[in-house]
Amino acid sequence: MSEDIYTDRAYNLLLLRLERWLDELSARGPNAVPEVYREMNRLIENDQGAPYCEPHIDFNHQKNYN
């Protein structure tokens, strides 16, 4: 149950941030893109504790599961 509450809060916080970034982009135009992108990147890095990278699938490990 507590995990659901955390997930709901995190999701709602992300929605609020997306709305704020959208408002900023619509008010300032294309010149705001680099700044908004930096803020988004900073959020992703903080949430993951490390720079974002694509998920890695170890296909050699998966071969043992038939």
Order of alpha helices (4+ residues) and beta strands (2+ residues): alpha-alpha-alpha
